[in-house]
Amino acid sequence: MKYLLDTDHISILQRQTGSEFARLSVRISREPRVNLGFSIVSFHEQVLGCHAYVNRARNANDVVRGYDMLARVLRQFAVVPVVTFDANASAVLDKLGTRRLRVDTMDLRIASIALSRGLVLLTRNSADFARVPGLVTEDWTI
């Protein structure tokens, strides 16, 4: 595996519309599937979104739609390897924590996974991730 997709790149793939999707799809089509992975943190973020949607549901149709969204996320994450947040990623996160970086916790967890495994992070959020020392990022939507 060479690349870890950030949640924003995953979301673009899920929407399947727009110029960013077209550019990202072309780049991904050039890579062997074994080079690409999603993080468990991105899965967590998307599950939290589905959970919030179900909890805000005002009627039975909204509940059904929320669980359909959750099932779709599960299917999509089953297509490529999901990279776990393991002890190595946790150690990297601990080191980053001592630096008091101004980066969202979930983003730091994703960065820690990428750093601990020597992966390039595919993201549009280069401004925040640029604050993480040693992290290599690329934006395949441009």
Long-range contacts (C-beta under 8 A, 24 or more apart in sequence): 1-34, 1-35, 1-36, 1-37, 1-81, 1-83, 1-117, 1-119, 2-31, 2-35, 2-36, 2-119, 2-120, 3-31, 3-35, 3-36, 3-37, 3-119, 3-120, 3-121, 3-122, 3-138, 4-37, 4-38, 4-39, 4-83, 4-110, 4-113, 4-114, 4-117, 4-119, 4-120, 4-121, 4-122, 5-36, 5-37, 5-38, 5-39, 5-42, 5-122, 5-123, 6-42, 6-107, 6-110, 6-121, 6-122, 6-123, 6-124, 6-125, 6-129, 7-41, 7-42, 7-45, 7-46, 7-106, 7-110, 8-123, 8-124, 8-125, 9-122, 9-123, 9-124, 9-140, 9-141, 10-38, 10-42, 10-46, 10-76, 11-46, 12-141, 13-76, 14-72, 14-73, 14-76, 20-124, 20-141, 23-140, 23-141, 23-142, 24-140, 24-141, 27-140, 28-140, 33-80, 34-81, 36-80, 36-81, 37-80, 37-81, 37-82, 37-83, 37-119, 38-77, 38-80, 38-81, 38-82, 38-83, 39-82, 39-83, 39-85, 39-109, 39-110, 39-113, 39-114, 40-82, 40-83, 40-84, 40-85, 40-113, 41-85, 41-106, 41-109, 41-110, 41-113, 42-110, 43-73, 43-77, 43-82, 44-106, 45-106, 46-73, 46-77, 47-73, 83-113, 83-117, 83-119, 84-113, 85-109, 85-112, 85-113, 86-116, 88-116, 88-117, 89-113, 89-115, 89-116, 89-117, 91-116, 92-116, 96-132, 96-133, 99-133, 101-131, 101-132, 102-131, 103-128, 103-129, 103-131, 103-132, 104-128, 108-132, 111-135
